[in-house]
Amino acid sequence: MGYKFKPNKSVARRFKLTATGKLKRHHSKTSHLMSARTSQKKRMLGRPAILFEGHARNMRRLMGVDKIHPAKIRHERQLKAQKAPQAAADATKAPPAA
């Protein structure tokens, strides 16, 4: 009987997976001493950041979702977007069936 993979729960809590397979992370330096920061800095720190793809690949492996590839998803969506106008144009050019 083989070893059952256990995902790393601490990584799973720190990152959220987007629909395209990228990982969102929280900014650091947001727990205290916020009065020393400008309003713009506080707004920016409150928004999520996307993890660099080199690190994200390793984190996805630890989370157990390493089969998801953001570049592949982006490429497939681009191909689908290119085919949609072509299919619509072909449908308007086709003669009506008798």
QUIDAPE-V930461 format. One record per residue. RES is the residue in three letters. PSI is psi as a letter, one per 30 degrees, with the letter a starting at -180 (999 if undefined). Layout:
res = <RES RES>
psi = <PSI PSI>
This chain:
res = <MET GLY TYR LYS PHE LYS PRO ASN LYS SER VAL ALA ARG ARG PHE LYS LEU THR ALA THR GLY LYS LEU LYS ARG HIS HIS SER LYS THR SER HIS LEU MET SER ALA ARG THR SER GLN LYS LYS ARG MET LEU GLY ARG PRO ALA ILE LEU PHE GLU GLY HIS ALA ARG ASN MET ARG ARG LEU MET GLY VAL ASP LYS ILE HIS PRO ALA LYS ILE ARG HIS GLU ARG GLN LEU LYS ALA GLN LYS ALA PRO GLN ALA ALA ALA ASP ALA THR LYS ALA PRO PRO ALA ALA>
psi = <k l k k k j l j e e e e e f k k k l f f g l k k l l l l h g e l h f f f l l e e e e e e f f k l l k k k e e e e e e e e e e f g h f f k j e e e e e e e e e e e e e f e e e e e e e e f f k k k k 999>
